[in-house]
Amino acid sequence: MRLFTSKTAPNPRRVHVFLAEKGIDVPRVEVDIGSAENRSPAFVARNPLGLVPVLELDDGTHLSESVAICRYFELLQPEPALFGRGAREQAEVEMWNRRVEHEVALPVFATFQMTHDFFKGRLEQVPEYGAVAKRKALARLAWLDGELARREYVAGDAFSIADITLLVAIDFGRVTGIRIAPDQRHLGAWHARVSARPSARA
Ligand SMILES: N[C@@H](CCC(=O)N[C@@H](CS)C(=O)NCC(=O)O)C(=O)O
């Protein structure tokens, strides 16, 4: 088994943090996104969308999509549970992971894709769309600050994949000036708490 990944890209980091929380070590193959190695025929044979991360299984088949890869490892090694326990809690984790992915992570990534020089000539950039996405991400951080006044972690009392998704999105947001505001103290305290976990350095 090996993970085709990138040290600097946010979606691969979700898998790195998840694996560190589980204590699972998977050999990594670094894919150079900067030189468009992810668009090479060899890589596209692994994932037709040309995106990392991709998990290559021992039988030579491939899994992509960071959440699908995380879920695969959750089923292989259920502890510690990062997708929740029991029907209600699993549904809560799913709900919050989708909320932070759609409402924060995707707008953060869109801001980068639409406005940053890294994607100049690689994507059709619409800076106005990037500005709308940035405003949405910032508004959602304000919303989450209120949510985190009521509990320790995004989906409840236990750390979960929803915290990983939000951590990675917020950290990547710095590149385009999307930051936790000084008065968002609940979100700030949550960020300090999850950043202090050893997995955050994975
Ligand atoms: N939905 C996918 C998104 C994967 C994705 O967008 N990967 C980015 C890195 S964060 C990538 O490979 N970008 C290279 C490119 O767009 O050329 C997932 O969750 O894994």
The ligand as an SDF file (V2000), in Angstrom:
LIG
                    3D

 20 19  0  0  0  0  0  0  0  0999 V2000
  -12.2840   16.0320   -3.4450 N   0  0  0  0  0  0  0  0  0  0  0  0
  -10.8890   15.6720   -3.5210 C   0  0  0  0  0  0  0  0  0  0  0  0
  -10.1080   16.9260   -3.9190 C   0  0  0  0  0  0  0  0  0  0  0  0
   -8.6470   16.6250   -4.2190 C   0  0  0  0  0  0  0  0  0  0  0  0
   -7.9140   17.8850   -4.6380 C   0  0  0  0  0  0  0  0  0  0  0  0
   -8.5090   18.9050   -5.0060 O   0  0  0  0  0  0  0  0  0  0  0  0
   -6.5740   17.8050   -4.5870 N   0  0  0  0  0  0  0  0  0  0  0  0
   -5.7460   18.9540   -4.9200 C   0  0  0  0  0  0  0  0  0  0  0  0
   -4.7530   19.2170   -3.7950 C   0  0  0  0  0  0  0  0  0  0  0  0
   -5.5750   19.7800   -2.3530 S   0  0  0  0  0  0  0  0  0  0  0  0
   -4.9440   18.6850   -6.1830 C   0  0  0  0  0  0  0  0  0  0  0  0
   -4.5640   17.5610   -6.4440 O   0  0  0  0  0  0  0  0  0  0  0  0
   -4.6800   19.7390   -6.9620 N   0  0  0  0  0  0  0  0  0  0  0  0
   -3.8430   19.6530   -8.1170 C   0  0  0  0  0  0  0  0  0  0  0  0
   -4.4020   20.4030   -9.2900 C   0  0  0  0  0  0  0  0  0  0  0  0
   -5.5340   20.9340   -9.2080 O   0  0  0  0  0  0  0  0  0  0  0  0
   -3.7060   20.4490  -10.3040 O   0  0  0  0  0  0  0  0  0  0  0  0
  -10.4150   15.0820   -2.1980 C   0  0  0  0  0  0  0  0  0  0  0  0
  -11.0630   15.3310   -1.1700 O   0  0  0  0  0  0  0  0  0  0  0  0
   -9.4240   14.3540   -2.1610 O   0  0  0  0  0  0  0  0  0  0  0  0
  1  2  1  0
  2  3  1  0
  2 18  1  0
  3  4  1  0
  4  5  1  0
  5  6  2  0
  5  7  1  0
  7  8  1  0
  8  9  1  0
  8 11  1  0
  9 10  1  0
 11 12  2  0
 11 13  1  0
 13 14  1  0
 14 15  1  0
 15 16  2  0
 15 17  1  0
 18 19  2  0
 18 20  1  0
M  END
$$$$
